Every structure is written in C-alpha cells, then in structure tokens.
Amino acid sequence: MSNQLDELTREPRTGAVRRPEPEARESALSRFFRSQFVNYGILPILLVVLIVAFAITEPRFISGENLINVARQVSFLGIIVVGQMFYLITGNYDLSNGGTVALSSIVCATIMVTMTGTGSGAWSAMGAGVLVAVIIGLVVGIINGVLIGYYKISSFMVTLGMGSAATGVALLVAGGVPVTGLPTEFTKYFGTSSVAGVPFPTIIYIVIIALAYVLLNWTRRGRQAYAAGGNASAAFQSGVNVGRTILTMMVLGSVLAGLVGVMLTARVSTGEANIGIQYPLESIIAAVIGGIALAGGEGRVSGAVMGALFIVLLSNGMDLIRVQSYIQDILLGALLVIALLVDRLRVRFRISKKVTAAR
C-alpha cells in the first residue's frame, strides 16, 4: 500500500491525485527520426547511400549527361507512381497500369500511322492519337473504379484482369509487332525536345506533381480519398461517397498511365505492346518505399517522387557498372519484400506512437 502511495502525488491546490511525469522523455531528435520513418520509411537513407556508392564506383553516374538522362527516365516511372499512389491511398492496387501503357502506345501509334498514310496532317494525326490514348486510360479507370468502388470486387483481381486484357488487345491490334512510321514531329517535339535544358517529359512530370499535390492536400476530394482509404465505413458514415471517391482516383490514375503510353511512344518512336510490362511491380515498390501505405489512407506526393527516383537511380547505376539484367530482377524482387517489411514496421511504429500519445 505504501508503494502505491509513493507512486502518486497530489495537486498542491486541489489535492487531486495524479501520476508523476515519466522521468525519461523521448528526445526531440528521436521524435524527428521516428516521424520521418513513419512518413518515408528508410527511403532517404537509401537514396543517400545509393548516390554516394554509385558516384564512387562509376564517375559517369554524376555527369551532366547522365543526370539529364535520369531526369528523363524518372519522368515516365514517376507519373506511373503518382497514378499508383491514387489507387493505394484508397486502399487498392493498380496492376493494370502496364497493360494500359501498352494499349495506349499501340493505339496511339496506329492512329497516327493510319491518318498520315491517308493524307492527314501530322499535327491532326498526333492530336487524334493522343486523345484516343487518354480515352483508353479513362475507360480502364472507369471499369476499375466501378467494379472496385461500387461492386466491392478485389482490386488485385480486377486490375490484374484488366492489365492482361489490355495487353492482349494491344498484341491483337499490332499483330504482335511494333508499330513504326510515326510522324517525325511527334518524336522531335514530345520525345527528345528540351526547354531550357530540361527534357520535355520532365516538365510534364513536374506539372503532374504540382497538380497531384494540390488535389491531395487542398481539395475536398483529396481529403475524402484519404478518409475512404483509412476507414471506408467511418468515411461513409461521415457523408463521404466512397464509391465515387474511389472511382475518381482510379480514373485519374489510369489516365496518367495512358499519358505515359503516349510519352514513351514519342520517346522510342514506335508503338510496342510490351512497353510497360515492368510498371506494376516497379510502381508498387517505389510507392511503398516512399511511405505510401498498402493499407490505404496514407501517403505523400514527395514520397512517391523519391520512390520513383530511387528505382530509376538504382537501375541507371547498375546499367553503368554493367550489372546483368537477371541480377537486377533479383534485386527488384528483394526490394519488394523489403518494402513490404518496412511498411509493416511503419504501421507498428504509428500504432505505438498513438498508444504513447494516448497515455
């Protein structure tokens, strides 16, 4: 009894019993690192280690020419990761982005070649090709959003099926061969051009980053997306139209995949059915490493940007030091496992932080 009394103190004026403050408080530095880990995982550390290691191993890694190349490469994957983030925030996956990229690439290229072959102007053909490619992304997003948001079908199965179907349609349309003969203006202005030394795809990527940030942080739809992903039942009871919110985010994500199909077609000057086969895996790895929760309701645009940059820098550095492709595949697979583990640890840290704050 005396021990219990020793652990309690009384307020000097009211005499109310209260427990003393803990003797050891978490330091400000420890809180900062814990907060950064919850937000971004181990990504900042990995980026620093990666850049230093490749810069020492291969001096060309930090050359101006290679940095421009990295800026161009990260634009394509970065836009895909932003689209993947729209899906993940609502608590769903997008395994159809690779098929969407492939189908939009093939259809865009086919329309351009067909129209220019029948005497249409290059700019008319390019406008029609880009428009139809974006519409393909829109249709894929609507199908995914309706089946997942309204019929509550697993996003894994829906998007996996849509990706397979889109790739099959792309192969059917192209006959299994690349589509060539695109207008030279398309590649010149949209694939290889630069503005003030900045590649044109990078400029598009920067604009999309800004728009995504505004959407998720400054609009009601963005807040509703986080709410729907964090707790769909609570969001519904709060007046959020969960189905419409999921549909909106999936449409946006798939439209971005269609846009990337156009950008890659301009870059390689051909339409190819296997052009986006790596994106489902890479975009999920980049998003999760960047601190976007697989369970939904959490994620930042800055994390998506850093995650995409990490994947591109890793691939670029391994190419420069001539790491064989199958070893790169092994590393990507290992990264996915590590990303899942880090995501689980982040959830535990977040829960423990909430419990500590509640006390």
Buried (B, 14 or more C-beta within 10 A) or exposed (E): EEEEEEEEEEEEEEEEEEEEEEEEEEEEEEEEEBEBBBBBBBBBEBBEEBBEEBEEEBEEBEEEEBEBBBBBBBBBBBBBBBBBBBBBBBBBBBBBBBBBBBBBBBBBBBBBBBBBEEEBEBEEBBBBBBEBBBBBBBBBBBBBBBBBBEEEBEBEEBBBBBBBBBBBBBBEBBEEEBBEEBBEBBBEBBBBEBEEEEBBBBBBBBEBBEEBBEBBEEEEBBBBBBBBBBBBEEBBEEEBBBBBBBBBBBBBBBBBBBBBBBBBBBBBBBBBBBBBBBBBBBBBBBBBBBBBBBEBBBBBBBBBBBBBBBBBBBBBBBEBEEBEEEEBEEBBEEBBEBBBEBBEBBBEBBEEBEEEEEE
